[in-house]
Amino acid sequence: MDAATARHPALDLPFDAEAILAGLKPWVECESPTFDAAAVNRMMDLASRELALLGARIDRIPGRMGFGDCVRARFPHPAGDAVPGILVMAHLDTVHPVGTLAKLPWRRDGGTVRGPGIFDMKGGTYLSVEAIRRILAAGIATPLPVTFLLTSDEEIGSPSTRDLIEAEASRSRYVLVPEPARPDGGVVTGRYAIARFNLRTTGRPSHAGATLGEGRSAIREMCRQVLAIEAMTTEDCTFSAGVFHGGTWVNCVPTHCDAEVLSMAKRQADLDSGVERMLALTSSTNEVLLEVKRGVTRPVWEPDGGVMALYDHARGLARSLGFDISHQSSGGGSDGNFTGAMGIPTLDGLGVGGAGAHTLDEHIAIGTLVPRAKLMAGLLSTLS
């Protein structure tokens, strides 16, 4: 896996930022929020066509649990499908609901371009497609077969696709994840463990005007719980509530309240301890019921020798291109959690530079497009 002494021709492929932006724009303007399967499938249609035109064999994998389809694109290789190769793993769902384009339209502003999902992670995904496009156009043979796996539910923890991701990764020698680059341009060689929880409080309804005292508010109890849960945060394990729903009518003491909580830890043991604490929660009163259910969990991914060798290889390529890349373990999960935890050498954070993920300020830095595309092309062309 050592970089060749002579400069590899893939590092000098003629990438063009304007061409990349022109191809990326339709992807960004095809809104694809996780919970809208039809919208995600429209995005899968776009990506499938793009990859098919490049000669990939497209497998459309039906969605389940109400989520969108996935796409596997295998590029022809003399070694065939049986040889473990490179898996480029990306998701095409976003957190932004349909209609976000009205608030966050595709807009170029100096050295940045804005749009929903452009940074997380359509920019990096399209960049990877552009990398294989340029490799094929130049007639460069990749030492290993290349497969793209595009999934539909990463933004909510990949509940319907984890088995697919792990099955494909088990047939791969390396996994490359074009999630956004770190703020300093570095890459990700590990990720923290993450657990999600669904909470429900059930109180006793009453008329909020005539018989207020007879009711027991589910919202009031949930507020107590959220304050107590977030107060459990330490350096080793964090807790945060991000979704909250309760009540039906303002003149009725609410019967139900639902919340979603996220816990994150650098070490699996710390997360396991946090999970125990969450599942042991009880209501502050016998008159309101509290239920806590564990949701999607991402295992901790800690870098091993295989990951660091892959990083060193990528760093050597980056230096040949005139820049350097640091590495770090990162909070915030990705599907790299699964493959890294399996022991498959995985390199994450290979996507574009930018900021504002999941917000109405989401944007990419145009100046990072060509260097990152060349880095991805270098990896696809030199890993063996």
Summary of the structure (lengths in Angstrom):
residues: 384
radius of gyration: 22.8
end to end distance: 5.8
largest distance: 83.5
contacts: 1382
relative contact order: 0.19
helix: 35%
strand: 26%
